[in-house]
Amino acid sequence: MAIEITEAQIGKIVAQVLQSMDGGAAVADKPDWDSTHYGQRTFAGIFTDMNAAIEATQEGYKALRNMTVAQREKIITEIRRLTREEAPIMAKLGVAETGMGRVDHKTAKHILVADKTPGTEDIEPRARTGDDGLTLIEMAPFGLVGSITPSTNPSETVICNSIGMIAAGNGVVFNPHPNAIATSNYAVDLVNRASAAMGGPKVLVCSMAKPTLESASIMQSHPLIKLLVCTGGPGVVKAVLSSGKKAIGAGAGNPPVIVDDTADIPKAAKDIIDGCSFDNNLPCIAEKEVFAFNNIADDLIHYMRQNGAYQLSREQMEALEKIVLVEQTGKDGKTRKVINRKCVGRDAAVLMSKIGVTVDSSVRCLICETDFHHVFVQEELMMPILPIVRVRDIDEAIDLAVKAEHGNRHTAHMHSKNVDHLTRFARAVETTIFVKNAPSYAGIGFGGEGHTTFTIAGPTGEGITSARSFTRQRRCVMADSFHII
Ligand code: NAD
């Protein structure tokens, strides 16, 4: 798909947003909103009962099956248009509802979804002819897809999944994250508005007014749900993979970055801070810990500080550790440290204010030197806090970075001009996404080649999902005919 976002367009979008931006609170000045309405508009496709939601989606799916692929594409074009137009509203809603992320970056993420999520062109059939005739392989819908979505990219994931799943001819039932339900349901309504405007069913995708684990469980076991697509942390991915149904699992990451002594250090520093601070580190692909060669680490830190990073003192680091991680007792009776949800996706200045330190709002990221075993390295914080571990050489860098990735096989990054180092790390870490010499978001098509997705399926292997991931292949054979040469 030849759609590109230029730097100028991104600048224009961000400028527009900044002009109209006054933080999450601005949404409250607008008409009231919750998981069922936004101002005067009642959301289409929102149910209080999961079984009713599934039945309604089945009707929408049947209507979609009677439409041509061209009609499907018209609905998708309208979803893209509405998403571009309403991106700032969804971005503000997301920040206001979850308290996480940044309005300007969330707006950019919606525009990315609108422009670079593949549509029906992704489900091209294949044909094979030979002495025995013609065989056709078509990409068919599954039917109803049950989709579980996260709080970190709520409306982005609903829209991205909807475009791909509808392009593939499916109906979709969402069980969104309860902490982001209004934002997710705004996006569900947007998809239904696009469908109705283009002559499609009024309810093509559905969601819950109050999603719960119970509604997720009903969805997982309902006979009409033929495919489960789960975007979230390890717990939920495990749950859908044990459902007995075909499932696509897009799970947690903890992306390491290696910087060796052949890298362009000023550029590496800027790229890492740009990626790490994007939407306050919420994206699962964002840089979470750095392994820097000892001989360039001071320079790297120097240039990071020139690019909006604040270097924590040891005391500040220890104080922050007590705030951003809390103790939780598991079912096994053991106490372990887990991330404090109230700190996830918060601005660097907000995190610092929690330890009584005022920093300028231009600070985008908090950096600190740690050893490999530090919780900041080991935990997927999803906050603009970036630990830096010094390493001797490439052997130590790869060894520690692979361990820090915890076998998620999700995303890793490297800044280097040494092709052997790059190749060795890419081979060792085996991640779905490997970004070289760029900010992390280049890996999902933002300033990098290729389509975008907000459902990166490492555990089940679909990778950077798109419409074709949500199809089943069907073969049609015509023997002895239609071989015309
Ligand atoms: P989360 O894991 O807390 O929740 C994700 C969804 O799963 C929510 O809708 C939640 O209600 C639901 N859920 C949780 N446990 C469940 C269970 N047992 N059964 C059914 N549903 C259940 O995720 P979050 O905090 O919103 O998102 C952050 C996590 O998701 C991070 O780990 C991040 O790396 C990951 N993530 C991955 C991708 C990807 O594409 N691989 C994209 C975004 C987020």
Residues whose N, C-alpha, C, O or C-beta is under 5 A from the ligand:
A	BS01	NAD	I148 T149 P150 S151 T152 N175 P176 H177 P178 A216 T231 G232 G233 G235 V236 A239 A250 G251 A252 G253 C284 F454 T455 I456
